[in-house]
Amino acid sequence: MTVLVAPACTLQNEIVTSTPSLLGQRSTLRLWFAMVPLLLGILVGALAISSVSTALPAIRAELHLSDIEGLWLVDVYALSLAATLIVAARIGDAFGRKTIVLIGLAGFAVLNVVGGLATSGLLLIVVRALLGVAEAFVVAGVVATIGAKFHARERVLAYGLWTATFGTGSALGPVLGGILAEGPGWRWLLLGSVPLAVLAGALAIWLVPDSRSSQRPSWDVLSILSSIVALGALVFALHEILAAPASAAVAAVIAVVSLVFFVRRQRRLRDPLIDMSVFRVPGFSPAVIRIIVASGASAASVLLVSLHLQDTRGQSAAEAGIALLPQAVAIALGGVLAPVALRWLSANRLTVLVLLLQAAGLGWLALDPALVALPLVLVGLGFGVGGTLAATALFEVTTEDHAGQVGAIQEVSFALGGGLGIAVFGTIAAVLATGGFVAAVLTAAAVVTAAALLPLLRGGAVRAEI
């Protein structure tokens, strides 16, 4: 892929010339069947992310993890996923997106066996990090395949199914985590994912069409390394800012230096890892910010509410998992309802509305209501609808050749948002001995509100005509 994303000055011309042909295409029935193994791969990853939240107390007790180590156990999966998505997407563009899906699913199966047999906390954290890498291959392949093979409103539906599947995994994860932690043991969270990964791989071999960029990609090691260092150092700094300020400050400096180097290098390269000009396209940057914030608030609320219900209210892990079910169901419904709601509201107005609902739900949680179901529904809808629309908007300014990179940007935003949400809001709750839960969810509500109103504050609006 020689030029991953067209410069901002030429994007609009590409859209004009490519859109009419895309609107006339219809996806085949076989392509929709191919969504089954792709979505199954997403389901496995969603289960891996969400199930640990309710099982964490049991894991901490057995492996003797500290609170900060527990946060790393939960968080390292999403963070390693975010750090390797761009590289995974480029590998898919070069060698085939179906290929990287199969590699990721195979790695997921093997690593879950190792993790299920782990006897030390450090080994389990390392396995979780590698699982994030494996899932990065799956996610990069799935997202790029959807972006390349589906068009117009069918793409919105495909991404709605993607979001709904993630929501389903998020719904089942906490419940399964709680039930298994109290029953046969938390290790079955990992071991139970093995047959799902194997099944998804077998179906993918049979059903999924391969695709890759028609342009030859190049590789820049310095870009790859600096992007990984920047993301890793940033997250470490946010994790440790309250517990270890000195270490966090050093990591923050490394993150800033690496990020500045990365951005400047991309602007100089003929074939950048990320063409930074795409962020100047109207609506692109606000959509990325909204994905990061909405996913961060959603991921953090799952962990915070789970721990609050178990540590403060004395509920069991299974009870906490069931209590979280409404949020995950709302995420799934939001992904399906997003295309339907566009009949009555524009994408931007609808996104603003649901993000404000998400902020309201977070504020409601700060009041510590006896029934957390209703505020969690608002949090879930904000992510389900808002995340779907924001993710779809990113592809509206690109062509099929760019699907790999835009898919990577999208998924880095989702994964990085989840990781940063847990790092920032989870650390606030863990470090503050009194009122940590309330402070964390109120901070999250304020951040979501700012993201919802971002285009208005900038004097513009996101134009995402779907």
C-alpha positions as CSV (number, residue, x, y, z in Angstrom):
1,M,0.0,0.0,0.0
2,T,2.1,2.8,-1.3
3,V,-0.2,5.6,-0.2
4,L,-2.4,4.5,2.7
5,V,-4.7,7.5,2.9
6,A,-5.0,10.1,0.3
7,P,-4.0,13.7,1.2
8,A,-6.8,15.8,2.4
9,C,-6.8,17.9,-0.7
10,T,-7.6,14.8,-2.9
11,L,-9.9,12.9,-0.7
12,Q,-13.0,14.7,-1.8
13,N,-12.3,14.0,-5.5
14,E,-11.8,10.3,-4.7
15,I,-15.1,10.2,-2.9
16,V,-16.9,11.8,-5.8
17,T,-15.5,9.3,-8.3
18,S,-15.9,6.2,-6.1
19,T,-19.2,6.7,-4.4
20,P,-21.6,6.1,-7.3
21,S,-20.1,2.7,-8.1
22,L,-20.2,1.7,-4.5
23,L,-23.9,2.7,-4.1
24,G,-24.8,0.3,-6.9
25,Q,-23.1,-2.7,-5.4
26,R,-24.9,-5.3,-3.3
27,S,-23.2,-7.7,-0.9
28,T,-23.7,-11.4,-1.8
29,L,-25.3,-13.9,0.6
30,R,-22.0,-15.7,1.0
31,L,-20.4,-12.5,2.2
32,W,-23.0,-12.1,4.9
33,F,-22.4,-15.7,5.9
34,A,-18.7,-14.8,6.1
35,M,-19.7,-12.4,8.9
36,V,-20.3,-15.4,11.1
37,P,-16.7,-16.4,11.8
38,L,-15.6,-12.7,11.7
39,L,-18.1,-11.8,14.4
40,L,-17.2,-14.9,16.3
41,G,-13.7,-13.7,16.5
42,I,-15.0,-10.3,17.9
43,L,-17.1,-12.2,20.4
44,V,-14.1,-14.1,21.7
45,G,-12.2,-10.9,22.2
46,A,-15.1,-9.2,23.9
47,L,-15.5,-12.1,26.3
48,A,-11.8,-11.8,27.1
49,I,-12.0,-8.1,27.9
50,S,-15.2,-8.1,29.9
51,S,-15.1,-11.4,31.9
52,V,-12.1,-10.4,33.9
53,S,-13.9,-7.5,35.6
54,T,-16.1,-9.8,37.8
55,A,-13.5,-12.5,38.2
56,L,-10.8,-10.1,39.3
57,P,-11.3,-10.4,43.1
58,A,-10.9,-14.2,42.8
59,I,-7.8,-13.9,40.6
60,R,-6.3,-11.4,42.9
61,A,-6.9,-13.7,45.9
62,E,-5.4,-16.8,44.3
63,L,-2.4,-15.1,42.6
64,H,-1.8,-12.5,45.3
65,L,-2.1,-9.5,43.1
66,S,-2.0,-5.9,44.4
67,D,-4.7,-3.4,43.3
68,I,-2.5,-1.8,40.7
69,E,-1.4,-5.3,39.4
70,G,-5.1,-6.1,39.1
71,L,-5.7,-3.0,37.0
72,W,-2.8,-4.1,34.7
73,L,-4.3,-7.5,34.4
74,V,-7.6,-6.1,33.2
75,D,-6.0,-3.3,31.1
76,V,-3.0,-4.8,29.4
77,Y,-5.2,-6.8,27.0
78,A,-6.8,-3.7,25.4
79,L,-3.6,-1.7,25.5
80,S,-1.4,-4.3,23.7
81,L,-4.3,-4.6,21.2
82,A,-4.2,-0.9,20.6
83,A,-0.4,-0.8,20.4
84,T,-0.2,-3.5,17.6
85,L,-3.3,-2.8,15.6
86,I,-1.7,-0.5,13.1
87,V,1.1,-3.0,12.4
88,A,-1.4,-5.8,12.2
89,A,-3.5,-3.8,9.7
90,R,-0.4,-3.2,7.5
91,I,0.5,-6.9,7.6
92,G,-3.1,-7.6,6.5
93,D,-2.9,-5.1,3.7
94,A,0.3,-6.8,2.5
95,F,-0.4,-10.5,3.0
96,G,-4.1,-10.7,3.1
97,R,-6.7,-9.8,5.8
98,K,-8.1,-13.3,5.9
99,T,-4.6,-14.5,6.7
100,I,-4.1,-12.3,9.8
101,V,-7.6,-13.3,11.1
102,L,-6.5,-16.9,11.0
103,I,-3.1,-16.1,12.6
104,G,-4.9,-14.2,15.4
105,L,-7.4,-16.9,16.1
106,A,-4.7,-19.6,16.3
107,G,-2.7,-17.5,18.7
108,F,-5.7,-16.9,20.8
109,A,-6.4,-20.6,21.1
110,V,-2.8,-21.4,22.1
111,L,-2.4,-18.5,24.5
112,N,-5.7,-19.2,26.3
113,V,-4.4,-22.7,27.1
114,V,-1.2,-21.2,28.6
115,G,-3.1,-18.6,30.6
116,G,-5.6,-21.1,31.9
117,L,-2.7,-23.1,33.4
118,A,-0.7,-20.1,34.7
119,T,0.3,-20.2,38.4
120,S,1.9,-16.7,38.7
121,G,0.3,-13.3,38.3
122,L,3.2,-12.0,36.2
123,L,2.8,-14.9,33.7
124,L,-0.9,-14.3,33.5
125,I,-0.4,-10.6,32.8
126,V,2.1,-11.4,30.0
127,V,-0.3,-13.9,28.5
128,R,-3.1,-11.3,28.6
129,A,-0.7,-8.9,26.8
130,L,0.0,-11.5,24.1
131,L,-3.7,-12.2,23.8
132,G,-4.2,-8.6,23.0
133,V,-1.7,-8.9,20.2
134,A,-3.5,-12.0,18.8
135,E,-6.8,-10.2,19.0
136,A,-5.3,-7.2,17.2
137,F,-4.7,-9.4,14.2
138,V,-8.3,-10.6,14.3
139,V,-9.8,-7.2,14.7
140,A,-7.6,-5.6,12.1
141,G,-8.7,-8.3,9.6
142,V,-12.3,-8.1,10.5
143,V,-12.6,-4.3,10.3
144,A,-10.7,-4.0,7.1
145,T,-12.7,-6.7,5.5
146,I,-16.0,-5.0,6.4
147,G,-14.6,-1.7,5.1
148,A,-13.4,-3.2,1.9
149,K,-16.3,-5.6,1.1
150,F,-19.4,-3.7,2.3
151,H,-20.6,-0.4,1.0
152,A,-23.0,2.4,1.8
153,R,-25.8,1.4,4.2
154,E,-24.8,-2.2,4.2
155,R,-21.5,-1.1,5.8
156,V,-23.5,0.6,8.5
157,L,-25.4,-2.6,9.1
158,A,-22.2,-4.7,9.1
159,Y,-20.7,-2.4,11.7
160,G,-23.9,-2.4,13.6
161,L,-23.6,-6.2,13.8
162,W,-20.0,-5.8,14.9
163,T,-21.0,-3.5,17.7
164,A,-23.9,-5.8,18.6
165,T,-21.6,-8.8,18.8
166,F,-19.2,-6.8,21.0
167,G,-22.1,-5.9,23.2
168,T,-23.2,-9.5,23.4
169,G,-19.7,-10.5,24.5
170,S,-19.7,-7.7,27.0
171,A,-23.1,-9.0,28.3
172,L,-22.0,-12.6,28.6
173,G,-18.5,-11.8,29.9
174,P,-19.2,-10.4,33.4
175,V,-21.9,-13.0,34.0
176,L,-19.7,-15.9,32.9
177,G,-16.8,-14.4,34.9
178,G,-18.8,-14.3,38.0
179,I,-20.4,-17.7,37.6
180,L,-17.1,-19.4,36.7
181,A,-15.2,-17.6,39.5
182,E,-17.6,-18.9,42.1
183,G,-18.0,-22.4,40.4
184,P,-15.3,-24.3,38.6
185,G,-12.8,-21.4,38.8
186,W,-11.7,-18.4,36.9
187,R,-9.2,-20.4,34.7
188,W,-12.2,-21.6,32.7
189,L,-12.6,-18.1,31.4
190,L,-9.5,-18.7,29.3
191,L,-9.8,-22.4,28.6
192,G,-13.5,-22.0,27.6
193,S,-12.4,-19.6,24.8
194,V,-10.3,-22.2,23.1
195,P,-13.1,-24.1,21.3
196,L,-14.7,-20.8,20.2
197,A,-11.4,-19.7,18.6
198,V,-10.9,-23.0,16.9
199,L,-14.5,-23.0,15.5
200,A,-14.1,-19.4,14.2
201,G,-10.9,-20.3,12.5
202,A,-12.4,-23.4,10.8
203,L,-15.4,-21.3,9.5
204,A,-13.1,-18.5,8.4
205,I,-11.0,-20.8,6.2
206,W,-14.2,-21.9,4.5
207,L,-16.3,-18.7,4.2
208,V,-14.2,-15.5,4.5
209,P,-13.0,-13.9,1.3
210,D,-9.5,-12.6,1.2
211,S,-8.7,-9.0,0.5
212,R,-5.6,-6.8,0.5
213,S,-4.4,-3.5,-0.7
214,S,-3.9,-3.2,-4.4
215,Q,-0.8,-1.1,-3.7
216,R,2.4,-2.4,-2.4
217,P,3.1,-1.5,1.2
218,S,6.4,-0.4,2.6
219,W,7.8,-0.8,6.1
220,D,9.3,1.8,8.3
221,V,10.7,0.2,11.5
222,L,11.2,3.6,13.3
223,S,7.6,4.5,12.7
224,I,6.4,1.1,14.1
225,L,8.7,1.3,17.2
226,S,7.9,4.9,18.0
227,S,4.1,4.3,17.8
228,I,4.4,1.3,20.2
229,V,6.6,3.2,22.6
230,A,4.4,6.3,22.6
231,L,1.2,4.3,23.3
232,G,2.9,2.1,25.9
233,A,4.6,5.0,27.8
234,L,1.4,7.1,27.7
235,V,-0.7,4.3,29.3
236,F,2.0,3.5,31.9
237,A,2.1,7.2,32.8
238,L,-1.7,7.4,33.3
239,H,-1.7,4.1,35.3
240,E,1.0,5.3,37.7
241,I,0.4,9.0,37.9
242,L,-1.2,8.8,41.3
243,A,0.6,5.7,42.7
244,A,4.1,6.5,41.5
245,P,4.3,10.2,40.2
246,A,8.1,10.1,39.5
247,S,7.9,7.0,37.3
248,A,4.8,8.4,35.6
249,A,6.5,11.7,34.8
250,V,9.4,9.9,33.1
251,A,7.0,7.8,31.1
252,A,5.0,10.9,30.1
253,V,8.1,12.6,28.8
254,I,9.0,9.4,26.8
255,A,5.5,9.3,25.4
256,V,5.5,12.9,24.3
257,V,8.9,12.7,22.7
258,S,8.0,9.4,20.9
259,L,4.7,10.8,19.7
260,V,6.2,14.0,18.3
261,F,8.9,12.0,16.6
262,F,6.2,9.7,15.1
263,V,4.0,12.5,13.8
264,R,7.0,14.4,12.2
265,R,8.3,11.2,10.6
266,Q,4.9,10.4,9.1
267,R,4.8,13.8,7.5
268,R,8.2,13.3,5.9
269,L,7.7,9.8,4.6
270,R,6.3,9.1,1.1
271,D,4.5,6.1,2.4
272,P,3.7,6.8,6.0
273,L,2.4,4.3,8.5
274,I,-0.4,6.8,9.1
275,D,-1.0,9.7,6.8
276,M,-1.6,12.5,9.3
277,S,-3.5,14.6,6.8
278,V,-6.5,12.4,7.2
279,F,-7.1,13.9,10.6
280,R,-7.7,17.3,8.9
281,V,-10.6,15.9,6.9
282,P,-13.8,17.4,8.4
283,G,-15.4,15.1,10.9
284,F,-12.5,12.6,11.1
285,S,-10.8,13.8,14.3
286,P,-14.0,14.4,16.3
287,A,-15.1,10.9,15.4
288,V,-11.9,9.5,16.7
289,I,-12.2,11.4,19.9
290,R,-15.7,10.3,20.4
291,I,-14.8,6.7,19.9
292,I,-12.0,6.9,22.5
293,V,-14.1,8.7,25.0
294,A,-17.3,6.6,24.6
295,S,-15.4,3.3,24.7
296,G,-13.3,4.5,27.7
297,A,-16.3,5.5,29.7
298,S,-18.1,2.2,28.9
299,A,-15.1,0.0,29.8
300,A,-14.4,1.9,33.0
301,S,-18.0,1.7,34.1
302,V,-18.0,-2.1,33.8
303,L,-14.9,-2.4,36.0
304,L,-15.9,0.3,38.5
305,V,-19.4,-0.9,39.0
306,S,-18.3,-4.5,39.3
307,L,-15.7,-3.8,42.0
308,H,-18.1,-1.3,43.8
309,L,-20.9,-3.9,44.0
310,Q,-18.5,-6.6,45.3
311,D,-16.2,-4.6,47.6
312,T,-18.7,-2.1,48.9
313,R,-22.1,-3.7,48.7
314,G,-20.9,-7.2,49.4
315,Q,-22.5,-8.8,46.4
316,S,-21.1,-12.0,44.9
317,A,-19.2,-12.1,41.5
318,A,-22.2,-13.7,39.8
319,E,-24.6,-11.1,41.2
320,A,-22.3,-8.3,40.0
321,G,-22.2,-9.9,36.6
322,I,-25.9,-10.0,36.3
323,A,-26.2,-6.4,37.5
324,L,-23.9,-5.4,34.6
325,L,-26.1,-7.2,32.0
326,P,-28.3,-4.2,31.1
327,Q,-25.3,-2.1,30.0
328,A,-24.1,-4.8,27.7
329,V,-27.5,-5.5,26.3
330,A,-27.9,-1.8,25.6
331,I,-24.6,-1.8,23.7
332,A,-25.8,-4.6,21.5
333,L,-29.1,-3.0,20.9
334,G,-27.4,0.4,20.2
335,G,-25.3,-1.2,17.4
336,V,-28.4,-2.6,15.7
337,L,-30.6,0.5,16.2
338,A,-28.1,3.0,15.0
339,P,-28.8,2.5,11.3
340,V,-32.6,2.7,12.0
341,A,-32.4,5.9,14.0
342,L,-30.7,7.6,11.1
343,R,-34.1,7.8,9.4
344,W,-35.2,10.5,11.9
345,L,-32.0,12.2,13.0
346,S,-28.7,13.1,11.3
347,A,-25.6,11.1,12.4
348,N,-24.1,14.1,14.2
349,R,-27.2,15.0,16.2
350,L,-27.9,11.4,17.1
351,T,-24.2,11.0,18.2
352,V,-24.4,14.1,20.4
353,L,-27.7,12.9,21.9
354,V,-26.5,9.5,22.9
355,L,-23.2,10.7,24.3
356,L,-25.1,13.1,26.5
357,L,-27.3,10.2,27.6
358,Q,-24.1,8.3,28.4
359,A,-22.8,11.2,30.5
360,A,-26.2,11.3,32.3
361,G,-26.0,7.6,33.1
362,L,-22.5,8.1,34.6
363,G,-23.7,11.0,36.7
364,W,-26.6,8.9,37.9
365,L,-24.2,6.1,39.0
366,A,-22.4,8.7,41.2
367,L,-25.5,8.9,43.3
368,D,-25.1,5.2,44.0
369,P,-28.7,4.2,43.2
370,A,-30.0,0.9,44.7
371,L,-30.8,-0.3,41.1
372,V,-27.9,0.4,38.7
373,A,-29.7,-1.1,35.7
374,L,-31.2,2.2,34.3
375,P,-28.0,4.3,34.4
376,L,-26.0,1.4,33.0
377,V,-28.5,1.2,30.0
378,L,-27.8,4.9,29.3
379,V,-24.0,4.3,29.4
380,G,-24.4,1.3,27.1
381,L,-26.6,3.1,24.6
382,G,-24.1,5.9,24.4
383,F,-21.4,3.5,23.4
384,G,-23.5,1.3,21.2
385,V,-25.1,4.0,19.0
386,G,-22.3,6.6,19.3
387,G,-19.5,4.1,18.7
388,T,-21.2,2.6,15.6
389,L,-21.9,6.0,14.0
390,A,-18.5,7.4,14.8
391,A,-16.7,4.3,13.5
392,T,-18.8,4.3,10.2
393,A,-18.0,8.0,9.7
394,L,-14.3,7.2,9.4
395,F,-14.8,5.1,6.3
396,E,-17.0,7.6,4.5
397,V,-14.0,9.6,3.4
398,T,-11.8,6.7,2.3
399,T,-11.6,4.1,-0.5
400,E,-11.2,0.3,-0.4
401,D,-7.4,0.6,-0.6
402,H,-7.4,2.6,2.6
403,A,-9.7,0.2,4.5
404,G,-6.8,-1.4,6.4
405,Q,-5.4,1.8,7.8
406,V,-8.7,3.4,8.6
407,G,-9.8,0.2,10.2
408,A,-6.7,0.2,12.3
409,I,-7.2,3.8,13.4
410,Q,-10.8,3.0,14.3
411,E,-9.8,-0.1,16.3
412,V,-6.9,1.7,17.9
413,S,-9.4,4.3,19.1
414,F,-11.7,1.7,20.5
415,A,-9.0,-0.3,22.2
416,L,-7.0,2.7,23.4
417,G,-10.2,4.3,24.7
418,G,-11.0,1.2,26.7
419,G,-7.5,1.0,28.0
420,L,-7.2,4.6,28.9
421,G,-10.6,4.6,30.5
422,I,-9.6,1.8,32.9
423,A,-6.2,3.4,33.5
424,V,-7.5,6.8,34.3
425,F,-10.8,6.3,36.0
426,G,-9.8,3.0,37.5
427,T,-6.7,4.6,39.0
428,I,-8.8,7.4,40.5
429,A,-11.1,4.9,42.2
430,A,-8.2,2.7,43.4
431,V,-6.0,5.5,44.8
432,L,-8.7,7.6,46.6
433,A,-9.5,5.7,49.7
434,T,-12.8,7.6,50.2
435,G,-15.1,8.5,47.4
436,G,-13.0,7.0,44.7
437,F,-15.9,5.4,42.9
438,V,-17.9,8.7,42.9
439,A,-14.9,10.8,41.8
440,A,-14.2,8.4,38.9
441,V,-17.6,8.2,37.4
442,L,-18.2,12.0,37.7
443,T,-14.9,12.6,36.0
444,A,-15.9,10.2,33.2
445,A,-19.3,12.0,32.9
446,A,-17.5,15.3,32.4
447,V,-15.1,13.9,29.8
448,V,-18.0,12.4,27.8
449,T,-20.0,15.6,27.9
450,A,-17.0,17.5,26.5
451,A,-16.6,15.0,23.7
452,A,-20.3,15.2,22.8
453,L,-20.1,19.0,22.5
454,L,-16.7,19.1,20.8
455,P,-17.8,20.0,17.3
456,L,-20.1,22.7,18.7
457,L,-17.3,24.1,20.9
458,R,-15.1,24.2,17.8
459,G,-17.8,26.1,15.9
460,G,-18.5,23.3,13.5
461,A,-20.4,20.0,13.1
462,V,-19.5,16.5,12.1
463,R,-20.8,15.9,8.6
464,A,-21.2,12.2,8.3
465,E,-23.8,11.4,5.6
466,I,-24.5,7.7,6.0
